[in-house]
Amino acid sequence: MRDARQTTRTGPGTSRGGRRANPLAVLVLSAGAVAAGPLSGCRAFENVPAGATSLFAAFEGPTPQAAAELALDEYSPQNRFRGIRLLSASPFGGGDPYVRLYRDSMDDADPGVRWAATRAVGRHGEPSDIPAIAASLTDEDTRVRTAAALAMQRLHNPVAIPSLLRALDPEVEPDQAVRAEAAHALGQYAEPRVVEALIASLADRSLAVNETARQSLRTLTGQDFGYDQGLWAQWSGQVASETGGLFQGRTPYVYPAFERDRNLIEYLPFVPPPPNEPGSVPVGAAPVVGG
């Protein structure tokens, strides 16, 4: 990402100071310019201040192009963090140039930027992004590891399982929030080793991990023996060899919904509401048949 974060462009293909701009930076900034197209000629915006070219500018927020420039600011981690957050939350934030930017920023030197980029890839990425996200589960920063576990709830790829199992182990992962989110993400993978690890996590010292492991076990099996490891182990041993086995009562895995109340400015006309979204099935997950 170091080459991609050029300073503000002053001419085609170049950055301030005459340096050749990274093609990704040019693409991202160009996409921002398109997304910031003029709002003139629309009666619905008669009260927008003169000179405003987008909803961003109308309410004193950055235009899409300005947000892209923030995200590419090689000198300010704070700007990169802010720009990625703005782009990711926008209606156009899933565009290919922006997703490429998020992916590139997962290796940023600043943990805040890595956190924002990992969350953005989880929101807008593809199952093929799982190996890179899995690598973030070993990040030195707890917030980045938590973001990686959350991202893995939204994207389905079985290559995630070994990394999630390691993140579930308290001898490997010291933070209970990371372990809890990993336990949740494992609820989409119907494999005996996953059930075994989730049963073991019922003995975790964190109640949050216990509860999330129980929820994932219920999703995978259709059973609910609470936090009783003995009952879970007894049941799993009895049904493992039966037709349908452990997963005959399985129900669809749904990642958690995000919801918050409107803040003050979001009550204004034309200001979009909070980026609330319902829980959904991870990208790449096959439909659960039966259950």
C-alpha positions as CSV (number, residue, x, y, z in Angstrom):
1,M,0.0,0.0,0.0
2,R,2.9,2.3,0.4
3,D,3.1,3.1,-3.3
4,A,-0.7,3.4,-3.6
5,R,-1.0,6.2,-1.1
6,Q,0.3,9.0,-3.3
7,T,-0.4,12.7,-2.4
8,T,-3.1,14.7,-4.1
9,R,-2.9,14.4,-7.9
10,T,-2.1,17.5,-9.9
11,G,-2.1,16.1,-13.4
12,P,-3.0,13.0,-15.3
13,G,-1.1,10.0,-13.9
14,T,1.1,12.1,-11.6
15,S,1.2,13.1,-8.0
16,R,2.3,16.4,-6.4
17,G,6.0,16.6,-6.9
18,G,6.0,14.9,-10.3
19,R,6.1,11.3,-9.0
20,R,4.3,8.7,-11.1
21,A,1.0,7.8,-9.4
22,N,0.2,4.2,-8.6
23,P,-2.4,2.9,-11.1
24,L,-4.7,1.8,-8.2
25,A,-4.6,5.4,-6.8
26,V,-5.5,6.8,-10.2
27,L,-8.4,4.3,-10.5
28,V,-9.7,5.0,-7.0
29,L,-9.6,8.8,-7.4
30,S,-11.2,8.6,-10.8
31,A,-14.0,6.4,-9.4
32,G,-14.5,9.0,-6.6
33,A,-14.8,11.8,-9.2
34,V,-17.5,9.8,-11.0
35,A,-19.4,9.0,-7.8
36,A,-19.4,12.8,-6.9
37,G,-21.3,13.7,-10.1
38,P,-23.2,17.0,-10.0
39,L,-26.6,17.2,-8.3
40,S,-27.7,20.3,-10.3
41,G,-30.9,20.2,-12.3
42,C,-32.9,18.2,-9.7
43,R,-35.7,20.0,-8.0
44,A,-35.4,17.8,-4.9
45,F,-32.2,19.6,-4.1
46,E,-33.4,23.2,-4.4
47,N,-32.3,24.0,-0.9
48,V,-28.8,22.5,-1.3
49,P,-26.2,25.3,-0.9
50,A,-24.9,26.7,-4.2
51,G,-21.8,24.9,-5.5
52,A,-22.5,21.6,-3.7
53,T,-21.8,18.8,-6.1
54,S,-23.0,15.8,-4.0
55,L,-24.8,14.9,-0.8
56,F,-21.5,14.8,0.9
57,A,-20.7,18.4,0.1
58,A,-24.3,19.5,0.8
59,F,-23.9,18.5,4.4
60,E,-20.3,19.5,4.9
61,G,-19.0,16.0,4.6
62,P,-16.3,15.0,2.1
63,T,-17.1,14.2,-1.5
64,P,-16.5,10.7,-2.7
65,Q,-13.3,11.9,-4.4
66,A,-12.2,13.7,-1.2
67,A,-12.9,10.5,0.8
68,A,-10.7,8.6,-1.7
69,E,-7.9,11.1,-1.4
70,L,-8.1,10.7,2.4
71,A,-7.8,7.0,2.1
72,L,-4.8,7.3,-0.1
73,D,-2.9,9.9,2.1
74,E,0.5,8.3,2.7
75,Y,1.4,10.9,5.3
76,S,-1.6,10.6,7.7
77,P,-2.8,7.3,9.1
78,Q,-5.8,9.2,10.6
79,N,-6.8,10.3,7.1
80,R,-6.4,6.8,5.7
81,F,-8.5,5.4,8.5
82,R,-11.2,8.1,8.0
83,G,-11.2,7.7,4.2
84,I,-11.6,4.0,4.3
85,R,-14.4,4.2,6.8
86,L,-16.2,6.8,4.7
87,L,-15.9,4.8,1.5
88,S,-16.8,1.5,3.1
89,A,-20.0,2.9,4.5
90,S,-21.1,4.7,1.3
91,P,-23.6,3.2,-1.2
92,F,-20.8,3.0,-3.8
93,G,-18.2,1.5,-1.4
94,G,-18.4,-1.9,-2.9
95,G,-17.0,-0.8,-6.2
96,D,-14.0,-2.7,-7.5
97,P,-11.5,0.2,-7.2
98,Y,-12.5,0.7,-3.5
99,V,-12.4,-3.0,-2.7
100,R,-8.9,-3.2,-4.2
101,L,-8.0,-0.3,-1.9
102,Y,-9.3,-2.0,1.2
103,R,-7.4,-5.2,0.3
104,D,-4.2,-3.2,-0.2
105,S,-4.7,-1.4,3.1
106,M,-4.9,-4.6,5.2
107,D,-1.1,-4.5,5.3
108,D,-0.9,-0.8,6.3
109,A,1.7,0.0,9.0
110,D,-1.0,1.6,11.2
111,P,-3.3,-0.8,13.2
112,G,-6.2,1.6,12.9
113,V,-6.0,1.5,9.1
114,R,-5.6,-2.3,9.2
115,W,-8.7,-2.5,11.3
116,A,-10.8,-0.3,9.0
117,A,-9.6,-2.1,5.9
118,T,-10.3,-5.6,7.4
119,R,-13.8,-4.6,8.3
120,A,-14.3,-3.2,4.8
121,V,-13.1,-6.3,3.1
122,G,-15.4,-8.3,5.3
123,R,-18.3,-6.1,4.2
124,H,-17.5,-5.9,0.5
125,G,-15.1,-8.7,-0.3
126,E,-15.4,-12.2,-1.7
127,P,-14.7,-15.8,-0.3
128,S,-11.3,-15.6,-2.1
129,D,-10.3,-12.9,0.5
130,I,-10.5,-15.4,3.3
131,P,-6.8,-16.3,3.3
132,A,-5.7,-12.7,3.7
133,I,-8.3,-12.1,6.4
134,A,-7.1,-15.3,8.1
135,A,-3.6,-13.8,8.2
136,S,-5.1,-10.9,10.1
137,L,-6.2,-13.3,12.9
138,T,-2.6,-13.3,13.9
139,D,-2.1,-9.5,13.9
140,E,-0.4,-8.1,16.9
141,D,-3.3,-5.7,17.5
142,T,-6.4,-7.1,19.2
143,R,-8.8,-4.8,17.3
144,V,-7.5,-6.1,14.0
145,R,-7.9,-9.7,15.1
146,T,-11.4,-9.1,16.2
147,A,-12.2,-7.4,12.9
148,A,-10.8,-10.4,11.1
149,A,-13.0,-12.8,13.0
150,L,-16.0,-10.6,12.3
151,A,-15.1,-10.5,8.6
152,M,-15.0,-14.2,8.5
153,Q,-18.6,-14.4,9.6
154,R,-19.6,-12.6,6.4
155,L,-17.6,-14.7,3.9
156,H,-17.8,-18.5,3.5
157,N,-14.7,-20.4,2.6
158,P,-13.7,-23.7,4.4
159,V,-10.1,-22.7,4.2
160,A,-11.0,-20.4,7.2
161,I,-11.6,-23.3,9.5
162,P,-8.0,-24.0,10.7
163,S,-7.4,-20.3,11.5
164,L,-10.7,-20.0,13.3
165,L,-10.0,-23.1,15.4
166,R,-6.7,-21.7,16.4
167,A,-8.3,-18.4,17.3
168,L,-10.8,-20.3,19.5
169,D,-8.0,-21.8,21.6
170,P,-7.3,-19.7,24.7
171,E,-3.7,-21.0,24.7
172,V,-3.3,-19.3,21.3
173,E,-5.7,-16.4,21.5
174,P,-5.7,-14.4,24.8
175,D,-8.5,-12.1,24.0
176,Q,-12.0,-13.3,24.8
177,A,-13.7,-11.1,22.2
178,V,-11.6,-12.6,19.4
179,R,-12.4,-16.1,20.7
180,A,-16.1,-15.3,20.9
181,E,-16.3,-14.0,17.3
182,A,-14.3,-17.0,16.0
183,A,-16.8,-19.3,17.8
184,H,-19.6,-17.5,16.0
185,A,-17.9,-17.7,12.6
186,L,-17.4,-21.5,13.0
187,G,-21.2,-21.9,13.2
188,Q,-21.3,-22.0,9.4
189,Y,-19.0,-25.0,9.0
190,A,-20.6,-28.4,9.4
191,E,-17.6,-30.5,10.2
192,P,-17.0,-32.8,13.2
193,R,-13.8,-31.1,14.2
194,V,-15.7,-27.8,14.5
195,V,-18.3,-29.4,16.8
196,E,-15.6,-30.9,18.9
197,A,-13.8,-27.6,19.3
198,L,-17.0,-25.8,20.1
199,I,-17.9,-28.3,22.8
200,A,-14.4,-27.8,24.3
201,S,-15.0,-24.0,24.3
202,L,-18.0,-24.5,26.6
203,A,-15.3,-24.7,29.3
204,D,-13.7,-21.4,28.3
205,R,-13.2,-19.0,31.2
206,S,-15.2,-16.4,29.3
207,L,-19.0,-16.6,29.5
208,A,-19.2,-14.7,26.2
209,V,-17.3,-17.5,24.5
210,N,-19.4,-20.2,26.2
211,E,-22.6,-18.6,25.0
212,T,-21.4,-18.0,21.4
213,A,-20.1,-21.6,21.2
214,R,-23.5,-22.9,22.5
215,Q,-25.3,-20.8,19.8
216,S,-23.0,-22.2,17.1
217,L,-23.6,-25.7,18.3
218,R,-27.3,-25.2,18.2
219,T,-27.1,-23.8,14.6
220,L,-25.0,-26.7,13.4
221,T,-26.9,-29.5,15.1
222,G,-30.4,-28.3,16.0
223,Q,-29.7,-29.4,19.6
224,D,-29.3,-27.4,22.8
225,F,-27.8,-28.9,25.9
226,G,-26.8,-25.6,27.3
227,Y,-23.2,-25.4,28.6
228,D,-23.1,-29.1,29.7
229,Q,-20.1,-30.5,27.9
230,G,-20.9,-34.0,29.1
231,L,-24.3,-34.0,27.5
232,W,-23.0,-32.5,24.3
233,A,-20.2,-35.1,24.1
234,Q,-22.6,-38.0,24.9
235,W,-25.1,-36.9,22.2
236,S,-22.4,-36.3,19.6
237,G,-20.9,-39.7,20.2
238,Q,-24.2,-41.4,19.8
239,V,-25.3,-39.8,16.6
240,A,-22.0,-39.5,14.8
241,S,-22.4,-42.7,12.9
242,E,-26.2,-42.3,12.2
243,T,-27.6,-41.3,8.8
244,G,-27.4,-37.5,8.8
245,G,-25.1,-37.7,11.8
246,L,-24.3,-34.6,13.7
247,F,-25.9,-32.2,11.3
248,Q,-29.3,-33.7,10.5
249,G,-31.0,-30.8,12.5
250,R,-28.8,-28.1,11.2
251,T,-30.3,-24.6,10.5
252,P,-28.9,-21.8,8.3
253,Y,-26.1,-19.8,9.7
254,V,-26.8,-16.0,9.7
255,Y,-24.1,-13.5,10.6
256,P,-25.2,-10.9,13.2
257,A,-27.2,-7.8,12.2
258,F,-25.7,-4.3,12.6
259,E,-28.1,-1.7,14.0
260,R,-27.9,1.7,15.7
261,D,-30.2,4.7,16.2
262,R,-29.9,7.8,14.1
263,N,-27.6,10.5,15.3
264,L,-28.7,14.1,15.2
265,I,-27.6,15.0,11.7
266,E,-29.2,11.9,10.2
267,Y,-32.6,13.4,11.0
268,L,-32.0,16.1,8.4
269,P,-33.6,15.9,4.9
270,F,-31.5,14.0,2.3
271,V,-29.0,12.7,4.9
272,P,-28.9,9.0,4.6
273,P,-30.0,6.9,7.6
274,P,-27.5,4.8,9.6
275,P,-25.9,2.0,7.6
276,N,-28.1,-0.6,9.4
277,E,-28.4,-4.0,7.8
278,P,-30.1,-7.2,8.8
279,G,-28.2,-10.4,9.5
280,S,-27.7,-12.4,6.3
281,V,-26.1,-15.6,5.0
282,P,-22.4,-15.3,4.3
283,V,-21.3,-14.7,0.7
284,G,-20.4,-18.0,-0.8
285,A,-22.4,-20.2,1.6
286,A,-24.5,-22.9,0.0
287,P,-28.2,-23.2,1.1
288,V,-28.8,-25.5,4.0
289,V,-31.1,-28.3,2.9
290,G,-33.3,-29.9,5.5
291,G,-32.9,-29.2,9.2
